[in-house]
């Protein structure tokens, strides 16, 4: 198990560190039914927060050990009961002599197998969503673990009906897709796994429910920008002049800013899609800012809050997403601005390039989108644009409110 030095620590909206520890079900009654124990450390210093966290964690472990239910019966009785359960299963599911009894494991064990098998084939964010799906399902069932045969279609549809009142369609679809893959894995590996996949055929049509983002109207972005702190202003400027996704910006390290063919460029190594890996010339209006950021990195990262964010899915942009959203709501209000978010800057970037008649395949190259559908285009046109050519397109991006401020 990998040790995480900032385990149990989260940031509150004011930038102070808080200790958050998940409460086992048997302890929740002692904490007014709460699922998490949360206390502020009263400091923004990560080193002091760790000391407070360590002291709390030690005392919490003692209390958990004290309250943890003890198994009923003696050790011998528990062993005998286990053997009797195996005997009962063997009577109902006889296995020919000489064959190894490889039975379908529980959901958590299957999750471990899935993560191990696809650790090199799936992105960290995808694997994290799979783990989250299992966690949410078990929370709904109020069980620590479950056998696949105990989850039927009625159980699934009941859970989905509940989720529809709480979650967005796309989130629900993500849960279904992840769990369906685990059930498929079991079906392909184990003779006694359920042959009917209860996660298939629900037709939620999540794609049709997706809401497109809107660009900021003239003057709106200026109002939001003026409410941001220095770090968020820097992040926002890079988003405006590069079209990069927020997490791509927050994941930037000093090694990702390099001079290529005499042009200073951002280098995106990995991203949301296979086409996300790309180079983006640094706009001339960003040269001074980027130079300053390179002089004071934070453990290699360009941005401090990205360097201290440590999530299981690898995302570095959690703090920045919250900050931008709060500034937007304060500047523009909540009504009618739901579709105006940080990602809107990416849409504005693409629209400006399009209005300047930049070729569509070059826009796709800068945005990290798939370029063309024909095999000849994919084979012979990949990475065909020079950084100097791309720089000419990026320089067409313009924001009047920054020039007038």
SVG drawing of the C-alpha trace seen along z (x, -y; Angstrom):
<svg xmlns="http://www.w3.org/2000/svg" viewBox="-37 -51 52 88">
<polyline fill="none" stroke="black" stroke-width="0.4" points="0.0,0.0 1.4,-3.4 1.7,-5.8 0.0,-9.2 1.5,-11.8 -1.5,-14.1 -4.1,-11.4 -7.2,-12.6 -6.4,-16.3 -8.6,-18.5 -8.9,-22.3 -11.8,-24.4 -13.0,-27.3 -10.8,-29.7 -7.6,-27.7 -7.4,-26.2 -6.6,-22.5 -9.3,-20.2 -9.0,-16.6 -11.7,-14.3 -11.9,-10.6 -14.6,-8.3 -16.6,-6.8 -17.4,-3.0 -21.1,-2.2 -20.7,-0.9 -19.3,-4.3 -21.8,-6.6 -24.4,-6.3 -21.9,-7.9 -21.5,-10.9 -25.2,-11.8 -25.3,-9.6 -22.6,-11.4 -20.5,-9.5 -17.4,-11.6 -15.5,-13.0 -14.4,-16.5 -12.4,-19.0 -10.4,-22.0 -6.7,-22.1 -6.8,-25.9 -3.8,-26.4 -2.9,-26.9 0.6,-25.5 0.6,-21.9 3.4,-20.9 1.5,-22.0 -1.7,-20.5 0.1,-17.1 1.1,-17.2 -2.5,-18.0 -3.8,-15.3 -1.4,-12.7 -2.5,-13.3 -6.2,-13.1 -5.6,-9.9 -3.9,-8.1 -6.7,-8.9 -9.3,-8.0 -7.6,-4.6 -7.9,-3.9 -11.6,-4.7 -12.3,-2.7 -10.5,0.3 -12.6,-0.1 -15.9,-0.3 -15.3,2.2 -17.8,5.1 -16.2,8.4 -17.1,11.6 -19.6,13.8 -18.5,17.3 -15.2,18.8 -12.4,19.1 -13.2,22.8 -16.9,22.1 -16.2,19.5 -13.9,21.9 -16.5,24.7 -19.2,22.4 -17.0,21.4 -16.4,25.1 -20.1,25.8 -20.9,23.0 -18.3,24.3 -19.9,27.8 -23.4,26.4 -22.1,24.6 -20.3,27.7 -23.5,29.8 -25.4,27.3 -22.6,26.8 -20.6,30.1 -17.3,29.9 -15.9,32.9 -13.0,34.7 -9.6,33.2 -10.9,29.7 -9.8,26.6 -12.8,24.9 -12.3,21.3 -15.4,19.6 -16.5,16.0 -15.1,13.7 -16.9,10.9 -17.4,7.4 -14.4,5.8 -12.1,8.7 -13.3,8.3 -12.6,4.6 -9.0,5.3 -8.7,7.8 -10.1,5.2 -7.8,2.4 -4.8,4.7 -5.7,6.0 -6.4,2.6 -3.8,0.5 -1.8,0.0 -4.8,-0.2 -7.1,-2.6 -6.4,-6.2 -6.1,-6.9 -9.3,-9.0 -11.2,-6.1 -10.0,-3.6 -10.8,-6.1 -14.4,-6.4 -14.7,-2.6 -13.6,-2.5 -16.1,-5.3 -18.9,-3.4 -18.3,-0.3 -18.1,-2.5 -21.4,-4.3 -23.2,-1.0 -22.0,0.6 -23.0,-2.5 -26.5,-2.2 -26.7,1.5 -25.3,0.7 -22.8,3.5 -19.0,3.7 -18.9,6.2 -21.4,8.3 -21.5,11.3 -22.4,10.6 -25.3,13.1 -26.9,11.0 -27.2,8.0 -30.1,8.5 -31.9,6.2 -34.5,5.2 -31.7,4.1 -30.1,2.1 -33.2,0.3 -34.2,-0.6 -30.8,-2.2 -31.0,-4.0 -34.4,-5.4 -32.9,-6.8 -29.8,-8.2 -32.0,-10.0 -33.2,-12.3 -29.6,-13.1 -27.2,-12.8 -26.8,-14.1 -27.6,-11.6 -23.9,-11.5 -22.8,-10.6 -25.3,-7.8 -24.2,-6.6 -20.6,-6.5 -21.6,-4.3 -23.5,-1.9 -20.7,-1.6 -18.1,-1.0 -20.1,1.7 -21.1,3.3 -17.5,3.8 -16.8,5.5 -19.7,7.9 -18.5,8.6 -15.0,9.4 -16.6,11.9 -18.7,13.5 -15.7,14.1 -13.5,15.6 -15.8,17.6 -18.2,20.4 -20.5,19.5 -20.6,15.8 -24.1,14.3 -24.6,14.7 -27.1,11.9 -25.5,8.5 -28.0,6.4 -26.2,3.2 -26.9,3.5 -29.9,2.2 -31.0,-0.7 -30.9,-3.2 -30.4,-6.4 -29.4,-8.4 -27.0,-10.4 -25.4,-11.9 -28.6,-13.6 -28.8,-15.2 -25.4,-16.9 -25.5,-20.7 -23.2,-22.6 -21.1,-25.3 -21.6,-29.0 -18.9,-31.6 -18.9,-34.7 -20.6,-37.7 -18.6,-41.0 -17.7,-42.4 -18.7,-39.3 -15.2,-37.7 -13.7,-41.0 -15.9,-41.1 -15.0,-37.6 -11.3,-38.1 -11.1,-41.1 -12.4,-39.1 -9.7,-36.4 -6.5,-36.1 -3.1,-36.1 -2.8,-32.4 -6.3,-32.1 -5.6,-35.1 -2.5,-33.4 -4.4,-30.1 -7.3,-32.0 -4.9,-33.9 -3.3,-30.7 -6.7,-29.2 -7.8,-32.2 -4.7,-32.3 -4.1,-28.6 -7.5,-26.8 -6.1,-24.2 -8.4,-22.3 -8.2,-23.5 -6.7,-20.2 -4.1,-20.4 -3.1,-23.9 -2.9,-22.8 -0.8,-19.8 1.8,-21.9 5.4,-21.5 8.5,-23.3 9.5,-20.4 6.3,-21.0 7.4,-24.5 10.1,-24.3 11.4,-26.0 10.7,-24.1 12.0,-25.4 12.7,-28.8 9.1,-29.1 8.3,-28.9 5.6,-26.2 3.4,-24.4 3.7,-20.6 0.6,-18.6 1.7,-15.0 -1.6,-13.3 -5.2,-14.4 -8.8,-13.5 -8.4,-11.8 -5.7,-10.2 -5.4,-13.3 -4.9,-15.5 -1.1,-15.2 0.1,-18.2 2.2,-21.4 0.7,-24.9 2.8,-27.9 2.8,-30.4 1.0,-33.6 3.2,-36.8 0.9,-38.2 1.9,-35.3 5.6,-35.3 6.3,-37.5 3.9,-35.6 5.2,-32.2 8.8,-33.4 7.9,-34.4 6.1,-31.1 9.2,-29.1 11.4,-31.0 9.3,-30.0 8.0,-26.4 6.3,-24.4 7.8,-20.9 8.1,-21.2 4.5,-22.5 3.8,-26.0 1.0,-26.6 1.0,-26.1 -2.5,-24.8 -1.9,-22.2 1.2,-21.0 -0.6,-20.3 -3.7,-18.7 -3.4,-14.9 -6.4,-13.0 -6.8,-9.4 -7.8,-10.2 -4.7,-12.4 -6.6,-15.6 -4.8,-18.8 -7.6,-21.3 -10.1,-20.9 -9.2,-24.1 -9.1,-26.1 -12.5,-24.9 -14.1,-26.0 -12.3,-29.4 -13.4,-30.3 -17.0,-29.2 -17.2,-31.3 -15.9,-34.4 -18.3,-33.9 -21.3,-33.6 -20.2,-36.7 -19.7,-38.7 -22.6,-37.5 -25.0,-35.8 -26.3,-32.2 -29.3,-32.6 -28.5,-32.1 -24.8,-31.4 -24.9,-27.7 -23.3,-27.0 -20.6,-29.6 -17.7,-28.0 -13.9,-27.8 -14.3,-25.4 -16.1,-28.3 -12.7,-29.8 -11.8,-26.8 -14.9,-27.4 -14.0,-31.1 -10.5,-30.1 -11.9,-27.8 -14.4,-30.4 -11.8,-33.2 -9.6,-30.9 -12.6,-30.0 -13.6,-33.6 -10.0,-34.3 -10.4,-31.5 -7.7,-29.2 -8.0,-25.8 -10.2,-23.4 -7.5,-20.7 -5.1,-23.3 -7.8,-24.3 -8.2,-20.6 -4.4,-20.2 -4.2,-23.1 -7.3,-22.0 -6.2,-18.3 -9.2,-17.0 -9.2,-14.2 -8.2,-15.4 -10.1,-14.0 -11.8,-10.6 -10.0,-9.1 -7.2,-6.7 -4.9,-8.7 -5.4,-11.9 -4.7,-10.1 -1.6,-8.4 0.2,-11.1 -1.0,-14.4 -0.2,-13.6 1.9,-16.3 2.6,-17.9 2.3,-21.5 5.4,-23.3 5.5,-25.2 6.2,-28.4 3.1,-27.9 0.9,-27.2 2.3,-30.2 1.0,-32.4 -2.5,-31.0 -2.3,-31.5 -1.3,-35.1 -4.7,-35.8 -6.3,-35.4 -7.2,-38.8 -9.1,-40.1 -9.9,-43.8 -10.7,-44.2 -7.1,-43.3 -5.8,-45.9 -8.0,-48.6 -7.3,-47.8"/>
</svg>
